[in-house]
């Protein structure tokens, strides 16, 4: 076996992990849709009073706007910002092209979200050269095929590759060699380590541990007394650049969900049930698009007091029909105990996913609701989201589309 031109065996073997991350993805796609937005402070997310920022262009970030920031605060920081609701259909389409570019280089691609993934390119050197060369090739192809910029970190491990891509944004490329890992990690803030949140950071700061190098120099038994043995071992290993996790190719999702935070708290049961109907329809549509049926339906209700209630029920048969999901979650809603306060957020989740197979016979007036909803899918695919809707939702207050949420409990997020 011969090396490709310019490939050193040590480099090829030592840095096989790439982390590819699209830059300001949602905002970048919005600029592709409307070129007049290019170079402007674009902020994507919930545009209501309780919304949060999903993505901000680098022009908006210059004002201090960041993802997960309340939209109200983002408006104060960037009064001239262009605030847009998310368009997940467009983001998914561009994400699919991104995934195709990655898979053209290696089958070992582990998606993390719509806009980032890990790759193991250790077996791709005969075709494409060194990991550095593959990173450059991917960035060029993403720019050409997807239309947005991509930053890529190259390193011996997933953890270091992720850090490298973060530090070379936007539109950058950073290679951390195997013998340069410790020098790369040592000066970085300890908060860069996976597993160091606000509370752990405070504990470490009181010990005088402020950088990853400080943590690496701290004996593990001392850390264990303050953080627990398992947590201390995890952080100590990361601080020395040790991360034994492999790149795991795509795994089937465990659940599909949608949830919506309302601009104003709701307390009318009829209105809330209509919202559950709309959410059930969105979840079912996504199940059908992905080729799954669900065995369990879950209701999530967050009250105005920020108390979160979740209730689940296993279905008699797996389903991808919104009417079935709604029947279950509406029953769960009606059976919530005690006097309910005003509702801040509703969510519907489908779990226990199985590949779609034999169709179930759910009859209503001689028609199968599954067939009806699949016909709606075809109409919306041709004419756009919202081209058709149940009559009971015609007077529903128009709100931004609910964000996809991977599971309950947890913060609103998108897959």
LINCOR-V878785 format. One record per residue. N is the residue number from 1. PHI is phi in degrees with one decimal (none if undefined). OMEGA is omega in radians with two decimals (NA if undefined). Layout:
# LINCOR-V878785
N;PHI;OMEGA
N;PHI;OMEGA
This chain:
# LINCOR-V878785
1;none;-3.13
2;-108.9;3.13
3;-78.4;3.01
4;-66.7;-3.10
5;-54.3;3.06
6;82.2;-3.09
7;-90.7;3.04
8;-98.9;-3.12
9;-53.5;-3.11
10;-64.8;-3.13
11;-68.3;-3.09
12;-64.1;-3.09
13;-85.3;-2.94
14;-90.3;-3.08
15;-124.0;-3.05
16;-88.6;-3.05
17;-101.4;3.06
18;-115.3;2.94
19;-119.2;-3.12
20;-104.0;-3.02
21;-139.1;3.12
22;-71.8;-3.04
23;-83.6;3.08
24;43.1;-2.86
25;-56.8;-3.07
26;-59.7;-3.14
27;-63.8;3.13
28;-66.2;3.10
29;-65.6;3.10
30;-60.7;3.10
31;-70.1;3.04
32;-67.9;3.13
33;-66.7;-3.13
34;-133.1;-3.08
35;-56.9;3.11
36;-65.9;3.14
37;-83.8;-3.09
38;-58.9;3.11
39;78.4;-3.11
40;-111.4;-3.14
41;-75.7;-3.11
42;-97.1;-3.12
43;-128.6;-3.09
44;-109.1;3.09
45;159.1;3.08
46;-65.2;-3.04
47;-96.5;3.09
48;-81.6;-3.09
49;-64.3;-3.11
50;-110.9;-3.11
51;-72.7;3.05
52;-127.2;-3.12
53;-77.1;3.05
54;-91.9;-3.10
55;-157.9;3.11
56;-137.7;3.07
57;-65.5;-3.11
58;-67.6;3.04
59;-66.4;3.09
60;-73.8;-3.14
61;-65.4;3.10
62;-63.5;3.09
63;-89.6;-3.12
64;98.3;3.13
65;-74.5;-3.12
66;-136.7;3.05
67;-60.5;3.13
68;73.7;3.08
69;-78.0;3.05
70;-56.8;-3.12
71;-59.4;3.13
72;-58.2;3.13
73;-67.9;3.13
74;-61.0;3.11
75;-65.5;3.11
76;-68.7;-3.12
77;-71.0;-3.04
78;-132.4;-3.06
79;-62.4;3.13
80;-94.6;-3.14
81;-67.3;3.09
82;-101.0;-3.04
83;-96.9;-3.06
84;-130.7;3.02
85;-74.3;-3.12
86;-70.2;3.08
87;-120.8;-3.00
88;-67.4;3.09
89;-63.0;3.12
90;-66.2;-3.13
91;-64.7;3.13
92;-64.6;3.14
93;-61.9;3.13
94;-71.3;3.08
95;-63.8;3.11
96;-62.3;3.10
97;-66.7;3.08
98;-58.1;-3.13
99;-62.1;3.13
100;-63.9;3.10
101;-62.4;-3.12
102;-64.6;-3.10
103;-68.6;3.07
104;-70.9;-3.12
105;-105.6;3.12
106;-163.6;3.04
107;-76.8;-3.10
108;-89.7;3.14
109;-118.8;3.12
110;-112.7;3.13
111;-66.7;3.08
112;-105.2;3.10
113;-160.3;3.14
114;-59.9;-2.95
115;-119.0;3.12
116;-151.5;-3.13
117;-162.4;2.96
118;-95.6;3.07
119;-132.0;2.95
120;-107.2;-3.07
121;-106.5;-3.11
122;-59.6;-3.14
123;-98.7;-3.05
124;-103.5;-3.00
125;-68.8;3.13
126;-64.0;-3.13
127;-89.6;-2.92
128;-121.4;3.11
129;94.9;-3.06
130;-69.6;3.04
131;-54.4;3.09
132;-61.2;3.13
133;-66.0;3.13
134;-66.2;3.10
135;-59.2;3.13
136;-63.8;3.14
137;-64.6;3.13
138;-62.4;-3.13
139;-61.2;3.13
140;-67.1;-3.11
141;-71.5;3.07
142;-63.2;3.11
143;-59.8;-3.09
144;-77.7;-3.00
145;-89.2;-3.09
146;-101.1;3.10
147;91.6;3.11
148;-125.9;3.12
149;-89.0;-3.05
150;-139.0;3.05
151;-106.0;-3.06
152;-131.7;2.99
153;-102.9;-3.12
154;-123.1;-3.06
155;-162.3;3.10
156;-74.4;-3.07
157;-134.3;-3.14
158;-64.8;-3.10
159;-59.5;-3.10
160;-71.0;3.10
161;-61.6;3.11
162;-63.7;3.09
163;-59.9;-3.11
164;-63.1;3.14
165;-67.0;3.10
166;-62.0;-3.03
167;-80.9;-3.13
168;-106.2;3.11
169;-73.7;-0.12
170;-90.6;3.02
171;54.9;-3.09
172;-125.2;3.13
173;-149.5;-3.10
174;-137.2;3.12
175;-106.3;3.07
176;-111.2;-3.10
177;-73.1;-3.12
178;-60.1;-3.13
179;-85.2;3.11
180;-112.6;-3.07
181;-61.8;-3.08
182;-64.1;3.12
183;-64.7;3.10
184;-69.1;-3.05
185;-77.0;-2.92
186;-50.3;-3.06
187;-81.1;-3.05
188;-74.2;3.10
189;-58.8;-3.10
190;-63.8;3.10
191;-64.6;3.09
192;-73.3;-3.12
193;-75.2;3.01
194;-62.2;3.13
195;105.5;3.08
196;-105.2;3.06
197;-94.8;-3.07
198;-62.2;-3.08
199;-68.8;3.12
200;-63.5;3.11
201;-60.6;3.12
202;-65.3;3.12
203;-61.1;-3.12
204;-66.6;-3.14
205;-63.6;3.12
206;-65.6;3.08
207;-85.9;-3.08
208;84.2;3.13
209;-94.3;-3.08
210;-120.4;3.12
211;-119.8;3.08
212;-62.9;3.08
213;-63.0;3.07
214;-60.2;-3.12
215;-66.6;3.14
216;-61.5;-3.12
217;-85.6;-3.13
218;-89.2;3.13
219;-57.1;-3.10
220;-59.5;3.12
221;-59.1;3.11
222;-67.1;3.10
223;-61.9;-3.08
224;-61.9;-3.13
225;-65.3;-3.10
226;-99.4;-3.01
227;-112.6;-3.02
228;96.3;-3.02
229;-62.3;-3.08
230;-66.4;-3.13
231;-65.1;3.13
232;-62.7;3.13
233;-63.7;3.13
234;-59.4;-3.10
235;-68.8;3.13
236;-62.5;3.12
237;-64.1;3.12
238;-61.9;-3.11
239;-64.5;3.07
240;-96.6;3.11
241;79.0;-3.10
242;-92.3;3.13
243;-151.3;-3.00
244;-86.5;-3.08
245;-68.7;3.08
246;-85.4;2.96
247;-74.8;-3.09
248;-106.7;3.13
249;-59.2;-3.03
250;-45.9;3.02
251;-116.0;3.14
252;-59.6;3.13
253;-65.1;3.09
254;-88.5;-3.12
255;-160.0;3.05
256;-133.4;-3.12
257;-147.7;2.98
258;-135.3;3.06
259;-144.1;-3.10
260;-139.5;3.00
261;-96.1;-3.03
262;-83.4;3.08
263;-62.7;3.11
264;-133.9;3.10
265;-58.8;-3.13
266;-113.4;3.09
267;-135.6;-3.13
268;-92.4;-3.07
269;-59.9;-3.12
270;-61.8;3.12
271;-65.1;-3.13
272;-65.6;3.10
273;-67.2;3.06
274;-63.7;3.10
275;-63.6;3.10
276;-64.5;3.09
277;-63.0;3.13
278;-63.7;3.14
279;-65.2;3.12
280;-61.7;3.11
281;-64.4;3.12
282;-66.3;3.14
283;-64.0;-3.13
284;-63.1;3.12
285;-61.3;3.14
286;-70.8;3.05
287;-58.8;-3.12
288;-65.3;-3.14
289;-63.1;-3.10
290;-91.6;3.08
291;80.6;-3.12
292;-127.1;2.90
293;-122.7;-3.04
294;-116.8;3.09
295;-99.4;-3.07
296;-133.3;3.05
297;-114.6;-3.12
298;-128.2;3.06
299;-103.5;3.04
300;-123.9;3.12
301;-130.4;3.04
302;-108.8;-3.09
303;-82.3;3.12
304;-63.5;3.10
305;-82.6;-3.09
306;72.4;2.96
307;-72.4;-3.13
308;-111.4;3.12
309;-110.5;3.03
310;-128.7;3.10
311;-137.1;-3.11
312;-128.4;3.07
313;-148.4;3.08
314;-82.7;-3.08
315;-82.4;3.10
316;-64.2;3.10
317;-139.0;3.06
318;-62.4;-3.06
319;-144.2;2.95
320;-128.5;-3.06
321;-108.0;-3.10
322;-61.1;-3.14
323;-62.4;3.12
324;-67.3;3.14
325;-62.2;-3.13
326;-63.6;3.13
327;-57.1;-3.10
328;-74.2;-3.07
329;-71.1;3.09
330;-68.5;3.06
331;-64.8;3.10
332;-61.5;3.14
333;-63.6;-3.10
334;-65.3;-3.10
335;-93.0;3.07
336;-60.9;-3.02
337;-78.5;2.96
338;73.3;3.12
339;-81.1;-3.09
340;-89.5;3.02
341;-85.2;3.09
342;-65.9;-3.01
343;-103.2;3.14
344;-94.9;-3.05
345;-146.0;3.00
346;-124.6;3.07
347;-146.9;3.06
348;-129.0;3.13
349;-129.5;3.03
350;-114.3;-3.11
351;-136.9;-3.02
352;62.0;-3.00
353;-75.0;3.05
354;-133.3;3.09
355;-57.7;3.12
356;-62.3;-3.11
357;-140.3;-3.11
358;-61.5;-3.12
359;-77.4;3.07
360;-90.1;-3.13
361;-103.1;3.06
362;-107.6;-2.95
363;-104.1;3.02
364;-146.9;-3.12
365;54.3;3.07
366;80.7;3.14
367;-114.3;3.05
368;-88.5;-3.10
369;-61.3;3.10
370;-58.6;3.12
371;-65.6;3.12
372;-61.3;-3.08
373;-69.0;3.07
374;-68.3;3.04
375;-64.3;3.07
376;-61.9;3.09
377;-55.3;-3.10
378;-65.7;3.12
379;-63.5;-3.10
380;-70.4;3.07
381;-62.1;-3.11
382;-83.3;-2.99
383;-110.6;3.09
384;104.0;3.14
385;-59.5;3.13
386;92.1;3.13
387;-65.3;3.07
388;-142.4;-3.11
389;-156.2;3.06
390;-58.3;-3.12
391;-58.2;-3.10
392;-67.4;-3.14
393;-103.3;-3.07
394;-63.5;-3.12
395;-96.4;3.13
396;-67.5;3.11
397;-56.8;-3.12
398;-71.4;-3.14
399;-132.1;3.02
400;-57.4;-3.14
401;-58.4;3.09
402;-66.7;-3.14
403;-81.7;3.01
404;-64.4;3.13
405;-131.7;-3.03
406;-73.0;-3.10
407;-178.4;3.12
408;-120.3;-0.21
409;-77.9;3.10
410;148.1;-3.12
411;-71.6;3.06
412;-61.3;-3.13
413;-158.2;3.09
414;-122.2;3.13
415;-72.3;NA
